[in-house]
Amino acid sequence: MNIIVITGGSRGIGAATAQLCARRGMGVILTYTSNAQAAESVVAGIHADGGKAVALELDVSDIKSFGAFTDAVRAELQSIWQKTSLSGLVNNAGHGLFNPIETVSEAQFDGLLNVHLKGPFFLTQALLPLMEEGASIVNLTSATTRVATAGVAPYAASKGALDVLTRYMAKEFGEHRIRANAVSPGAIRTELGGGLNDEFEALLASQTALGRVGEPDDVARVIATLLSEDSGWINGQSIDVSGGYIL
Ligand code: NDP
């Protein structure tokens, strides 16, 4: 059985990805940072469907904790699946911030950079020794790296850096036969940045060629495909999953 780690699997895109990957026969190690109850309910749903999953606590901005997290992943691999290796990592955890550049504090800037760039960099480094030949890494970036929408500058800049990092991961990990790709969602109905109200949703839908905002499953299907062998020759790419956001 293929086992994957998904950061931020308690809600939104990460939870949808965890559920879909489990339905497609993967074992899932998902993480949460504050919402243990939501994470446990995703795990319970997967178990009810006959799948296998476990939730671990992880703050992706806390680099010092990654050694202990890697040990915990190794222990769960052994005890639940009798395995020693991972076949996938989804760097999904994140938070949003709507703030014009003039008002962004250093702490807000550092928080975004730590969660969206430094965390995925060092978490991938920590988990790399567990990844098997043929493994797939998926990094969640954002359509805000492609178009400038006011108020998300440090968020979009962090995601832009993660997009660049993705290509370097693909280049360097190729020798281990490990792929790395970025998935770049447009507007998706989740709780990110406080979620959507009717007015904001109508604006985002009007900016999207397919005429609606995306659902977490719209993105989860692409992530699950990138984790599968069907995508075995896709490497170092950034895939826009936005229904045609601001074309
Ligand atoms: P949600 O707010 O719905 O869920 C965020 C998830 O990330 C939760 O599981 C949360 O855990 C976890 N998380 C937040 N901060 C941390 C942290 N410091 N360490 C570990 N886990 C953390 O977000 P989405 O599902 O919308 O976002 C998923 C990814 O997709 C993000 O990287 C986001 O930037 C990206 N994205 C989203 C878009 C959208 O429109 N929604 C558009 C483009 C990109 P907990 O439940 O414990 O708080």
Residues whose N, C-alpha, C, O or C-beta is under 5 A from the ligand:
A	BS01	NDP	G8 G9 S10 R11 G12 I13 G14 T31 Y32 T33 S34 N35 L58 D59 V60 S61 N92 A93 G94 H95 V115 L140 T141 S142 A143 P185 G186 A187 I188 T190 E191 L192
